[in-house]
């Protein structure tokens, strides 16, 4: 706690408003519980505690007091406006923090702003011929009638009657009558609560000024609704401040119980982007970097369960800033369009109040692409989209926007463009190495310490971090029911969910097959190998394709040859009779991809025997019935297959070494592959001009 500093602002109008509100409430004593019928126990309690029971006077509610202070400060910021509201005919709009504050401000204005003789009416009941008329329009955006085309007739009447006109709304441009805003001379906006405002509220409620203040960092996350939970008339002023300090420290926007970004595995480029932002934010806070030089908005996409929400929470923790969490579903939960628009603006406004802060918007695909919207809903969604574009284009310094979706293609391109969402990054399904780290994270340091989690991670390929969390929880429950310590077999059992492991014979085939892809690809410089895996359903080879060697006919044929390297390795090392059908199952199989590439050369790239032609993919079906075309494709595939066989024969020791290691471990990462290839030289393909005579 820090001692409260004297505020230079006198808050004379705020104190006057608070006095009027207190006088308007009237002195109504409220006895403490137990003071009316004082039985012997009550008397004993009073005697032991050394207190006498007295009545506690009622006071201004804390949220009303806070709204009064902020309203008075807004009015006081305009010279003579307090006088004009009582003696003149100003036209004023007031922007509130949220919809909940609108009725508070309305009530305060009615009591304090216009004088006791004013005839205050809303737009439905305004009468120009009454004494001292005042038009007071308050709209929170929750009703269908809260649109700017409604209420303009009443504004015209009030202007003619020279009546003061005041409109209150979270978003005046959308909620208040259009003519009120056009005629407005003053546009007020309630500022944020600060330490001096909170001190004044405490004084108004408890009758005494506090000697301590809430921590300045925590002041940023206090809103009016918090005050009713901590400021009460039966507490001392300093006790109210202490309770508020403790309560605000526990707000969800400052909940750092989860992992930081540094602790999370498997996020790839998104993690790198986040850590760079952490460093930039540190430089911004110390004045070494301007905000306009920081990339501060991100669209995350990926399948469900990969941890997009967890990423946003971890980013906020690493940045040491609060997070405002919302979603398109939250915005659309309002009954009317006006409520949805208000919810969108409230989200951005709250992030602005807390800045620096993270604004996390989930399910962004819920706001569709305008090109796909038709019929009666087009106008509805266009208004929502236009407001979102407006908010994204005007994000203030200190606000980090992170949006996520499972379907980025459904989002309007105007939302995704640079300047609104600076970067789009995919969070893919984690690979075996990432899954092993995720398993270790959820197991913690005390469960299965030192255990090799590779086998379990391989069984988990194709699943997400959310799945891993569930499996670990179930495995712990399984061991607990059996009244024994957790084992790695418990974890693998939950991952497989009854699915059998790959038989040893097929495991050998998979190891040979993936080794064939690797060696042929390396020999032809088709790719940079990343990992080889044997899974429960087969093997995989993960690579980074070389784009430099894939732009020519020879380069595409090299890719086809590498794709056929798996089958070639099975034939050479195991014999044709033992070769499996795995290379040809499914639309993403080795054979399907090789055949597609051969068709592209003949019919799409203008590099085949048919000459410089291009046929769209959706028109190629008819060519599959042309013996001439199918013969060209088959000859090219046969030629590439023979090249793959020749490379396997030439590099048989290397294929055998990689296959043996892969069969034993089930997984080879990039570093292990590089170590193996250092001991096993991969011989490249020799062309005629490279061969020398004996």
C-alpha positions in Angstrom: 0.0 0.0 0.0 1.0 3.6 -0.6 0.0 6.7 1.1 -2.7 8.7 -0.8 -1.3 11.7 -2.5 -3.3 15.0 -2.5 -5.1 15.5 -5.8 -4.7 18.9 -7.4 -8.2 18.7 -8.8 -10.7 20.0 -6.3 -13.6 18.0 -7.7 -15.9 20.8 -6.6 -18.7 19.7 -9.0 -18.3 16.1 -8.1 -18.6 16.9 -4.4 -21.7 18.9 -5.1 -23.2 16.1 -7.1 -22.5 13.6 -4.2 -24.1 16.0 -1.7 -27.2 16.3 -3.8 -27.5 12.6 -4.2 -27.0 12.1 -0.5 -29.6 14.7 0.3 -32.0 13.2 -2.2 -31.7 9.8 -0.7 -32.7 11.3 2.7 -31.5 10.3 6.2 -32.8 6.8 6.7 -31.2 5.0 9.6 -30.7 1.3 9.2 -30.2 -0.6 12.5 -27.6 -3.3 12.7 -28.8 -6.8 12.9 -29.4 -7.8 16.5 -29.8 -4.2 17.9 -33.6 -4.3 18.3 -33.9 -7.4 20.4 -30.9 -7.6 22.5 -31.0 -11.0 24.2 -28.3 -12.0 26.8 -26.0 -13.4 24.1 -26.1 -10.1 22.2 -25.3 -8.2 25.4 -22.4 -10.5 26.1 -21.1 -10.1 22.6 -21.2 -6.3 23.0 -19.6 -6.4 26.4 -16.8 -8.7 25.3 -16.1 -6.7 22.1 -16.3 -3.4 24.0 -18.7 -1.8 21.5 -22.1 -0.2 21.7 -24.7 -0.9 19.1 -25.7 2.1 17.1 -27.6 2.7 13.9 -25.7 2.9 10.6 -26.8 5.7 8.3 -27.7 4.7 4.7 -25.4 6.2 2.0 -25.0 6.6 -1.7 -24.4 3.2 -3.4 -20.7 2.9 -4.6 -21.5 2.5 -8.3 -23.8 5.6 -8.2 -21.1 7.6 -6.4 -18.5 6.5 -9.0 -20.7 7.4 -11.9 -21.4 10.8 -10.3 -17.7 11.6 -9.9 -16.9 10.7 -13.5 -20.0 12.5 -14.9 -19.1 15.6 -12.8 -15.6 15.6 -14.1 -16.8 15.3 -17.7 -19.2 18.2 -17.3 -16.5 20.3 -15.4 -14.1 19.8 -18.3 -16.2 22.2 -20.5 -16.2 25.7 -19.3 -19.6 26.9 -18.0 -21.4 23.7 -19.1 -22.7 23.1 -15.5 -24.3 26.6 -15.7 -25.7 26.1 -19.2 -27.4 22.8 -18.2 -29.4 24.7 -15.6 -29.9 28.1 -17.3 -29.3 27.6 -21.0 -30.2 25.1 -23.8 -27.0 23.1 -24.7 -27.1 19.9 -26.7 -24.8 17.3 -25.3 -23.9 13.7 -26.0 -22.3 11.5 -23.3 -20.4 8.3 -24.0 -20.3 5.8 -21.1 -17.9 2.9 -20.5 -20.6 0.3 -20.9 -24.4 -0.2 -21.2 -24.7 -0.8 -17.4 -23.5 2.8 -16.6 -26.3 4.4 -18.8 -29.1 4.2 -16.2 -26.7 5.4 -13.4 -25.8 8.5 -15.4 -29.4 9.2 -16.3 -30.5 9.1 -12.6 -27.6 11.4 -11.6 -28.4 13.9 -14.3 -32.1 14.0 -13.3 -31.1 14.8 -9.6 -28.1 17.0 -10.1 -27.8 18.6 -13.6 -31.0 20.6 -14.4 -32.4 22.0 -11.2 -35.4 21.0 -9.1 -37.9 22.9 -11.3 -36.9 21.1 -14.6 -39.5 18.9 -16.4 -37.4 16.1 -17.5 -38.8 13.8 -20.3 -37.6 11.1 -22.6 -38.2 11.1 -26.3 -41.5 9.2 -26.1 -43.0 11.7 -23.6 -41.4 15.0 -24.4 -43.8 18.0 -24.2 -42.6 21.4 -25.4 -45.3 23.4 -23.7 -44.5 22.3 -20.1 -42.4 24.5 -17.8 -38.7 24.2 -18.0 -38.6 21.2 -20.4 -35.5 19.0 -20.7 -35.0 16.2 -23.2 -33.0 13.4 -21.7 -32.3 10.4 -24.1 -30.7 7.4 -22.6 -30.0 4.2 -24.6 -27.9 1.2 -23.7 -28.2 -0.5 -27.1 -30.3 -3.4 -25.8 -33.6 -2.5 -27.5 -34.7 -2.5 -31.1 -35.7 1.2 -30.8 -32.2 2.2 -29.8 -31.3 3.2 -33.3 -30.1 6.5 -34.7 -33.2 6.9 -36.9 -35.5 6.9 -33.9 -36.3 9.9 -31.7 -35.4 12.6 -34.2 -38.9 14.2 -33.9 -38.5 14.7 -30.2 -35.1 16.3 -30.8 -36.6 18.8 -33.3 -39.3 19.7 -30.8 -36.8 20.2 -28.0 -34.6 22.4 -30.2 -37.6 24.6 -31.1 -38.5 24.9 -27.4 -34.9 25.9 -26.5 -34.7 23.0 -24.1 -31.5 21.4 -22.9 -30.9 18.1 -24.7 -28.7 15.4 -23.3 -28.1 11.9 -24.9 -26.4 9.1 -23.0 -25.2 5.9 -24.7 -22.2 3.5 -24.9 -22.0 4.2 -28.6 -23.8 7.5 -29.3 -23.2 7.4 -33.1 -25.2 4.2 -33.3 -27.6 4.5 -30.4 -28.6 8.1 -30.1 -30.9 10.0 -32.5 -29.0 11.2 -35.5 -30.2 14.8 -35.2 -29.1 15.0 -31.6 -25.5 14.2 -32.6 -25.7 16.6 -35.6 -26.9 19.4 -33.3 -24.6 18.6 -30.3 -22.3 21.3 -29.2 -20.4 19.1 -26.7 -19.4 15.5 -26.9 -18.5 14.2 -23.4 -16.9 10.9 -22.6 -16.6 9.4 -19.1 -13.0 9.0 -18.3 -11.5 6.0 -16.4 -11.6 5.7 -12.7 -8.3 6.8 -11.1 -7.0 6.7 -7.5 -8.5 10.1 -6.6 -11.9 9.2 -8.0 -11.9 5.9 -6.0 -10.9 7.9 -2.9 -13.8 10.2 -3.3 -16.2 7.3 -3.8 -14.9 5.7 -0.6 -15.4 9.0 1.3 -18.9 9.4 -0.1 -19.9 5.9 1.1 -18.1 5.6 4.4 -18.0 9.3 5.5 -14.3 9.4 5.8 -11.4 9.9 3.3 -8.9 7.0 3.1 -5.3 7.5 4.0 -4.1 4.7 1.6 -4.7 4.2 -2.1 -5.1 1.2 -4.3 -1.9 0.3 -6.2 -1.6 2.3 -9.4 -1.1 -0.8 -11.6 -4.3 -2.3 -10.2 -6.3 0.9 -10.7 -6.2 0.1 -14.5 -8.4 -2.9 -14.0 -11.0 -1.5 -11.6 -14.4 -0.8 -13.1 -17.6 0.6 -11.5 -19.0 -2.8 -10.9 -16.1 -3.7 -8.7 -16.8 -1.0 -6.2 -20.0 -2.4 -4.9 -18.1 -5.6 -3.9 -15.5 -3.9 -1.7 -16.9 -0.5 -0.6 -19.5 -0.6 2.1 -20.7 1.9 4.7 -20.1 -0.4 7.6 -16.3 -0.5 6.9 -13.6 2.0 7.4 -12.3 3.9 4.4 -8.9 2.2 4.6 -10.5 -1.3 5.0 -12.4 -0.6 1.8 -9.2 0.2 -0.1 -7.5 -2.9 1.3 -10.4 -5.1 0.3 -10.6 -3.6 -3.2 -6.9 -4.1 -3.6 -7.2 -7.8 -2.7 -10.3 -8.3 -4.9 -8.9 -6.6 -8.0 -5.6 -8.6 -7.7 -7.7 -11.7 -8.2 -9.7 -10.6 -11.3 -9.7 -13.0 -14.2 -7.9 -10.5 -16.4 -4.9 -11.0 -14.2 -5.1 -14.7 -13.8 -1.6 -16.1 -14.4 -2.1 -19.6 -13.0 -1.5 -21.2 -16.4 1.7 -21.7 -18.3 3.6 -18.9 -19.9 4.5 -18.9 -23.6 8.0 -19.9 -22.8 6.7 -23.1 -21.2 4.4 -24.2 -24.1 5.8 -26.7 -26.6 4.4 -27.3 -30.1 3.4 -23.8 -31.2 6.1 -23.2 -33.9 5.9 -19.9 -35.7 3.1 -18.7 -33.3 5.4 -19.1 -30.4 8.2 -17.3 -32.1 5.9 -14.4 -33.0 4.7 -14.2 -29.4 8.2 -14.2 -27.9 9.3 -11.4 -30.3 6.2 -9.4 -29.2 7.2 -9.9 -25.5 10.6 -8.4 -26.3 9.1 -5.6 -28.3 6.6 -4.8 -25.5 9.5 -4.6 -23.0 11.2 -2.1 -25.2 8.0 -0.1 -25.6 7.5 0.1 -21.9 11.0 1.5 -21.4 10.5 4.0 -24.2 13.0 2.4 -26.6 10.4 1.5 -29.2 7.4 3.2 -30.6 4.1 1.3 -30.8 3.7 1.8 -34.5 6.9 -0.3 -35.0 5.4 -3.3 -33.2 3.4 -6.0 -35.0 0.6 -6.3 -32.5 -2.2 -8.3 -34.1 -2.5 -11.9 -35.0 -5.0 -14.4 -36.5 -4.4 -18.0 -35.3 -6.0 -20.9 -37.1 -5.9 -24.6 -36.8 -8.0 -27.6 -35.9 -10.0 -27.7 -32.7 -8.0 -28.7 -29.6 -4.5 -27.4 -30.7 -4.6 -24.8 -27.9 -5.4 -21.5 -29.5 -7.1 -20.2 -26.4 -4.3 -21.4 -24.2 -1.9 -19.6 -26.5 -3.6 -16.3 -25.9 -3.6 -16.8 -22.1 0.1 -17.8 -22.2 1.0 -14.7 -24.4 -0.7 -12.4 -21.8 1.2 -14.1 -19.0 4.6 -13.7 -20.8 3.8 -10.1 -21.6 2.6 -9.5 -18.0 -0.5 -7.8 -19.1 -4.3 -8.4 -18.5 -6.3 -10.3 -21.1 -9.9 -9.5 -22.2 -11.5 -12.6 -23.5 -14.5 -12.5 -25.8 -16.0 -14.3 -28.9 -18.3 -13.7 -31.8 -20.8 -16.0 -30.0 -20.6 -13.6 -27.0 -21.3 -10.6 -29.2 -24.2 -12.3 -30.9 -25.8 -13.3 -27.6 -27.5 -9.9 -27.5 -31.2 -9.9 -28.5 -30.9 -7.2 -31.1 -28.3 -5.9 -33.6 -27.8 -2.8 -31.5 -26.8 -5.0 -28.6 -24.4 -6.9 -30.7 -22.7 -3.8 -31.9 -22.5 -2.5 -28.4 -20.9 -5.7 -27.2 -18.2 -5.4 -29.9 -17.4 -1.9 -29.0 -17.4 -2.8 -25.2 -14.7 -5.4 -25.8 -12.4 -3.0 -27.6 -13.2 -0.3 -25.1 -12.3 -2.5 -22.1 -9.0 -3.5 -23.7 -8.2 0.1 -24.3 -8.9 0.9 -20.6 -6.6 -1.9 -19.5 -3.8 -1.2 -22.1 -1.3 -2.6 -22.4 -3.5 -5.7 -22.7 -4.4 -8.6 -24.9 -7.8 -8.6 -26.6 -8.6 -12.3 -27.5 -11.5 -12.8 -29.9 -12.5 -16.5 -30.4 -14.5 -18.0 -33.2 -13.8 -15.1 -35.6 -15.2 -17.1 -38.5 -18.7 -16.4 -37.0 -18.5 -13.1 -38.8 -18.7 -14.4 -42.3 -17.3 -13.2 -45.6 -19.6 -10.7 -47.3 -19.3 -12.6 -50.5 -21.1 -15.5 -49.0 -23.9 -13.6 -47.3 -27.1 -13.1 -49.1 -30.8 -12.5 -48.6 -32.4 -10.8 -45.6 -29.3 -11.3 -43.4 -26.9 -9.4 -45.6 -27.6 -5.9 -44.1 -27.5 -7.3 -40.6 -24.1 -8.9 -41.0 -22.7 -6.1 -43.0 -23.3 -3.7 -40.2 -21.5 -6.0 -37.7 -18.6 -6.5 -40.1 -18.3 -2.8 -40.8 -18.0 -2.0 -37.0 -15.4 -4.8 -36.6 -13.4 -3.3 -39.4 -13.7 0.1 -37.9 -12.5 -1.2 -34.5 -9.6 -3.2 -35.9 -8.5 -0.1 -37.9 -8.4 2.1 -34.8 -6.9 -0.2 -32.2 -5.0 2.2 -29.7 -1.4 1.8 -28.7 -0.9 -0.9 -26.1 -3.7 -3.2 -27.2 -2.6 -6.6 -28.7 -5.3 -8.2 -30.7 -5.3 -12.0 -31.0 -8.1 -13.7 -33.0 -8.6 -17.3 -33.6 -10.6 -19.6 -35.9 -10.9 -23.1 -37.2 -11.9 -21.9 -40.6 -9.8 -18.9 -41.9 -11.2 -19.2 -45.4 -14.6 -18.1 -44.0 -13.4 -14.8 -42.8 -13.8 -11.7 -44.9 -10.5 -10.7 -46.6 -11.0 -7.1 -45.4 -10.6 -8.4 -41.8 -7.5 -10.4 -42.5 -5.6 -7.8 -44.4 -2.5 -6.2 -43.0 -3.2 -3.2 -40.8 -6.1 -5.0 -39.2 -4.7 -8.4 -38.5 -1.0 -8.1 -39.3 -0.1 -11.8 -39.3 -1.9 -15.1 -40.0 -0.3 -18.1 -38.5 -1.4 -21.8 -38.4 -1.1 -23.9 -35.3 -0.8 -27.4 -36.9 -1.3 -30.7 -35.2 1.8 -31.3 -33.1 4.5 -33.7 -34.4 6.0 -36.5 -32.3 8.7 -34.3 -30.7 6.1 -31.7 -29.7 3.7 -34.4 -28.4 6.5 -35.8 -26.2 7.0 -32.3 -24.7 3.3 -31.8 -24.2 3.1 -35.2 -22.4 5.9 -34.2 -20.2 4.2 -30.8 -19.4 0.9 -32.5 -18.3 2.8 -35.3 -16.4 4.8 -32.7 -14.6 8.2 -33.2 -13.1 7.1 -35.8 -10.5 5.3 -38.4 -12.7 7.4 -40.8 -14.7 10.6 -38.7 -14.3 13.2 -39.6 -16.9 10.9 -41.9 -18.9 11.2 -42.0 -22.7 7.9 -40.6 -23.9 8.7 -41.2 -27.6 6.6 -44.4 -27.9 3.6 -42.7 -26.3 4.0 -39.6 -28.5 4.1 -41.7 -31.7 0.9 -43.4 -30.6 -0.6 -39.9 -30.2 0.3 -38.6 -33.7 -2.7 -36.9 -35.3 -4.1 -35.7 -32.0 -3.9 -32.4 -30.1 -2.6 -31.1 -26.8 -6.2 -31.1 -25.4 -6.3 -34.9 -26.2 -3.0 -35.3 -24.3 -4.3 -33.6 -21.2 -7.4 -35.9 -21.2 -5.3 -39.0 -21.7 -2.9 -38.1 -18.8 -5.9 -37.4 -16.5 -7.5 -40.8 -17.4 -4.1 -42.6 -17.0 -3.7 -41.2 -13.5 -7.3 -42.2 -12.7 -6.5 -45.7 -14.0 -3.5 -46.1 -11.8 -5.3 -44.6 -8.8 -8.1 -47.1 -9.1 -5.6 -49.9 -9.3 -3.9 -48.5 -6.2 -0.4 -48.3 -7.8 1.9 -45.8 -9.3 1.4 -44.5 -12.8 3.3 -46.3 -15.6 4.0 -45.4 -19.2 1.8 -48.3 -20.2 -1.2 -46.6 -18.5 -0.6 -43.5 -20.7 -0.2 -45.6 -23.9 -3.3 -47.6 -23.1 -5.4 -44.4 -22.9 -3.8 -43.0 -26.0 -4.6 -46.1 -28.0 -8.1 -46.6 -26.5 -8.0 -50.3 -27.3 -6.3 -49.8 -30.7 -3.6 -52.4 -31.4 0.0 -51.5 -32.1 1.5 -52.2 -35.5 2.6 -55.8 -35.9 6.4 -56.4 -36.0 6.3 -57.6 -39.6 4.5 -54.4 -40.8 6.8 -52.3 -38.6 9.8 -53.6 -40.5 8.0 -52.9 -43.8 7.2 -49.3 -42.7 10.8 -48.7 -41.6 12.1 -49.9 -45.0 9.5 -47.9 -46.9 10.2 -44.6 -45.1 14.0 -45.1 -45.4 13.5 -45.5 -49.2 11.7 -42.1 -49.4 14.5 -40.5 -47.3 17.5 -41.9 -49.2 16.1 -41.3 -52.7 15.0 -37.7 -51.7 18.4 -36.9 -50.3 20.2 -38.4 -53.3 18.1 -36.2 -55.7 18.2 -33.1 -53.4 14.4 -33.1 -53.4 13.9 -32.1 -49.8 15.4 -31.4 -46.4 14.4 -34.3 -44.1 12.8 -33.4 -40.8 11.6 -36.6 -39.2 10.7 -40.3 -39.8 8.0 -42.0 -37.8 6.4 -45.4 -37.4 2.8 -45.0 -36.2 0.1 -47.4 -35.2 -1.4 -47.1 -38.7 1.8 -46.9 -40.8 4.8 -44.7 -41.3 5.4 -41.0 -42.2 8.2 -39.0 -43.6 8.1 -35.3 -42.8 10.2 -33.1 -45.1 10.7 -29.5 -46.2 10.4 -29.6 -50.0 13.0 -27.7 -52.0 11.1 -25.2 -54.1 14.2 -24.3 -56.1 14.4 -27.9 -57.5 10.7 -28.2 -58.2 10.2 -25.7 -61.0 11.4 -27.7 -63.9 10.4 -31.0 -65.6 13.5 -32.6 -64.1 12.7 -31.3 -60.7 9.1 -32.6 -60.8 10.3 -36.0 -62.0 12.8 -36.0 -59.1 9.9 -35.5 -56.7 7.9 -38.3 -58.4 11.0 -40.5 -58.0 11.2 -39.8 -54.3 7.5 -40.5 -53.9 8.1 -43.9 -55.5 11.2 -44.5 -53.4 9.2 -46.2 -50.6 7.8 -48.9 -52.9 11.2 -49.3 -54.6 12.8 -49.9 -51.2 10.2 -52.6 -50.3 10.9 -54.4 -53.6 14.7 -54.3 -53.4 15.1 -55.1 -49.7 12.1 -57.3 -49.1 11.3 -58.7 -52.5 8.4 -57.9 -54.9 6.3 -60.6 -53.2 6.6 -58.8 -49.9 5.8 -55.3 -51.2 2.7 -53.9 -49.5 -0.3 -51.8 -50.9 0.4 -48.9 -48.5 1.9 -46.7 -51.2 -1.3 -46.7 -53.1 -4.1 -46.4 -50.6 -6.1 -43.1 -50.5 -6.1 -39.8 -52.4 -3.0 -38.6 -50.5 -1.0 -41.8 -51.0 2.5 -42.0 -52.7 1.0 -43.3 -55.9 -1.8 -40.7 -56.0 0.6 -37.8 -55.5 3.1 -39.2 -58.1 0.3 -39.8 -60.6 -1.1 -36.3 -60.0 2.4 -34.8 -60.6 2.8 -36.8 -63.9 -0.6 -35.6 -65.1 0.4 -32.0 -64.2 3.5 -32.3 -66.4 1.4 -33.6 -69.3 -1.8 -31.6 -69.0 -1.0 -28.5 -66.8 2.6 -27.4 -67.0 3.1 -27.6 -70.8 6.2 -29.8 -70.2 4.9 -33.1 -71.6 4.5 -34.8 -75.0 1.3 -32.9 -75.7 3.1 -29.6 -75.9 2.4 -26.2 -74.4 -1.2 -26.9 -73.2 -3.0 -26.4 -69.9 -6.2 -28.1 -68.9 -7.9 -27.2 -65.6 -8.0 -30.0 -63.0 -11.8 -30.2 -63.2 -11.6 -31.0 -66.9 -9.0 -33.7 -66.8 -11.3 -36.6 -66.1 -12.0 -37.2 -69.8 -8.3 -37.6 -70.5 -8.1 -40.5 -68.2 -10.1 -42.4 -70.8 -7.6 -41.5 -73.5 -5.1 -44.4 -74.0 -2.6 -42.0 -75.5 -2.5 -39.8 -72.4 -2.6 -42.7 -69.9 0.3 -44.3 -71.8 2.4 -41.1 -71.5 1.7 -40.9 -67.7 2.5 -44.6 -67.2 5.8 -44.4 -69.1 6.9 -41.4 -67.0 5.9 -43.2 -63.8 7.7 -46.4 -64.9 10.8 -44.4 -65.7 10.8 -42.7 -62.3 10.2 -46.0 -60.6 13.2 -47.6 -62.2 15.3 -44.6 -61.2 14.1 -45.0 -57.6 15.0 -48.8 -57.7 18.5 -48.0 -59.1 19.1 -45.4 -56.3 18.0 -47.9 -53.7 20.4 -50.5 -55.1 23.2 -48.0 -55.1 22.5 -46.9 -51.6 21.4 -50.2 -50.1 23.7 -49.9 -47.0 22.3 -46.5 -46.1 18.7 -47.7 -46.6 19.4 -50.7 -44.3 21.0 -48.6 -41.6 18.2 -46.0 -41.5 15.5 -48.7 -41.6 17.2 -50.7 -38.7 17.4 -47.6 -36.5 13.9 -46.5 -37.3 12.4 -50.0 -36.6 14.1 -49.9 -33.2 13.2 -46.4 -32.1 10.0 -45.7 -34.1 11.1 -42.1 -34.5 14.1 -40.3 -36.0 14.3 -36.5 -35.7 16.3 -34.3 -37.9 19.5 -34.4 -35.8 19.4 -38.2 -35.6 18.9 -38.4 -39.4 21.9 -36.1 -39.9 24.0 -38.3 -37.6 23.1 -41.4 -39.5 23.8 -39.9 -42.9 27.2 -38.8 -41.7 28.1 -42.5 -41.3 26.3 -43.6 -44.4 27.3 -41.8 -47.6 24.3 -41.3 -49.9 25.5 -41.6 -53.5 23.7 -39.3 -56.0 22.3 -40.4 -59.4 24.9 -40.3 -62.2 23.9 -39.0 -65.6 25.6 -40.1 -68.8 27.8 -37.0 -69.0 29.0 -37.7 -65.4 30.1 -41.2 -66.2 33.7 -42.0 -67.2 34.9 -44.8 -69.5 36.6 -47.8 -67.9 
